[in-house]
Amino acid sequence: MAKRPNKYTKILKKIAEKHGTPVFILDHEKIRENYKEFTKELPRVQAYYAVKANSLPWIVKTLYRMGSSFDVASFPEFMIVYENIKNLPAKRRQDFIWDKIIYANTIKQIETLHKLDQFKPLVTYDNAAELHKIKIHCPHAGLCLRIGVPNTGSMVELSSKFGAHPGEAVDLILEAFNAGLIVEGISFHVGSQCNNFENYMQALQLSASIFKESESRGHRIKILDIGGGFPVRYNNKAKSFKVLAKKLNTEFARLFPEDIEILAEPGRFMVANAATLVAKVIGKAVRDGKVCYYIDDGIYHTFSGVIFDHCTYPIKAFKDGEKKVSAVFGPTCDALDTISIAEELPELDIGDLVYAENIGAYSHASSTYFNGFPPAKVIHINK
Ligand SMILES: *Cc1c(COP(=O)(O)O)cnc(C)c1O
């Protein structure tokens, strides 16, 4: 039976024919839908989009127009946001810059701190050495203490690299106030693509007890930043964001008074399902009885998430036909450049197009120029 081409695959094909491959097609309507869902399900939370998931300036513009704020983790990311929003009208009147940007990398170069100071930024820290750097090189910053929380069962683990031990948290808060700085908030990250909601529950409980102890020592913290980790439906095994949101709302109401501002730093959630990659079959061989396809995008490029993000992106054909287990490789001369050794694909010919969905996060952002192959061309739709 012939596969009926739907409207969506027709658009993909048309774009690939017009612009060539590999082409990274980003649908801004999806980004807007994701933002709307996030704010609808978590009404108490202001979203700070984590720019590192995909730092294309048009994403920043689209999200800013929706009312989003931003989480940056380097000075170039800070400037991508700053340059792209400073002349745009805000949907909701917010004070520049704290309400719009958090610098959420707990380790900052001294040069970066110097450059940030003029913006009076909100920055995170998780250790005493960083606190002293901030005091000297960025004294106008407001602080957010990042605590380490369980990352069990998350696709990407972060707790081995970041976060103060909860037992040291209050000391680090007092140390900041004693140095003449102000701790505005507590933040954490449960690990990316979190499928274990207990991580969030434990993190909220830990944060609430730090809020309490800090208040009893004379310092009331005003901001709770619950970080990222919100799961995306890559497949049926992924847990539901809606279920998580319900649990979070219950815990917010139980543990944090109304006047505590709550922020989140969703990265993946805003962009993962907003992009599709279309590539072309450029070579074909049979090795040990298995059909091997070589396509013009791979592990060093848009599929870099296979390595860095521990993610998989099923390869789909536009054609129909009996499916066979096939291998799919990228175009470079490295054997690491293997997208999959077991994809179910119909017989393809050189020149045929294939596509991969849900490839908007941690993919194009970590694409390289390895072996002379540039990153995929980006085409925006519904901008
Ligand atoms: C990467 C990162 C995020 C985004 O995480 P997602 O899992 O993509 O939502 C948020 N905050 C910090 C500090 C990060 O490093």
Ligand as a Chemical Component Dictionary entry (heavy atoms), coordinates in Angstrom:
data_LIG
# 
_chem_comp.id                   LIG 
_chem_comp.type                 NON-POLYMER 
_chem_comp.pdbx_formal_charge   0 
_chem_comp.three_letter_code    LIG 
# 
loop_
_chem_comp_atom.comp_id 
_chem_comp_atom.atom_id 
_chem_comp_atom.alt_atom_id 
_chem_comp_atom.type_symbol 
_chem_comp_atom.charge 
_chem_comp_atom.model_Cartn_x 
_chem_comp_atom.model_Cartn_y 
_chem_comp_atom.model_Cartn_z 
_chem_comp_atom.pdbx_ordinal 
LIG C1 C1 C 0 20.924 22.957 30.459 1  
LIG C2 C2 C 0 20.328 23.720 31.574 2  
LIG C3 C3 C 0 18.951 23.995 31.599 3  
LIG C4 C4 C 0 17.979 23.419 30.593 4  
LIG O1 O1 O 0 17.694 22.100 30.889 5  
LIG P1 P1 P 0 16.588 21.265 30.083 6  
LIG O2 O2 O 0 16.693 19.928 30.663 7  
LIG O3 O3 O 0 16.917 21.349 28.647 8  
LIG O4 O4 O 0 15.264 21.912 30.370 9  
LIG C5 C5 C 0 18.469 24.777 32.623 10 
LIG N1 N1 N 0 19.286 25.284 33.575 11 
LIG C6 C6 C 0 20.610 25.037 33.587 12 
LIG C7 C7 C 0 21.442 25.649 34.647 13 
LIG C8 C8 C 0 21.171 24.254 32.594 14 
LIG O5 O5 O 0 22.485 23.995 32.630 15 
# 
loop_
_chem_comp_bond.comp_id 
_chem_comp_bond.atom_id_1 
_chem_comp_bond.atom_id_2 
_chem_comp_bond.value_order 
_chem_comp_bond.pdbx_ordinal 
LIG C1 C2 SING 1  
LIG C2 C3 SING 2  
LIG C2 C8 DOUB 3  
LIG C3 C4 SING 4  
LIG C3 C5 DOUB 5  
LIG C4 O1 SING 6  
LIG O1 P1 SING 7  
LIG P1 O2 DOUB 8  
LIG P1 O3 SING 9  
LIG P1 O4 SING 10 
LIG C5 N1 SING 11 
LIG N1 C6 DOUB 12 
LIG C6 C7 SING 13 
LIG C6 C8 SING 14 
LIG C8 O5 SING 15 
# 
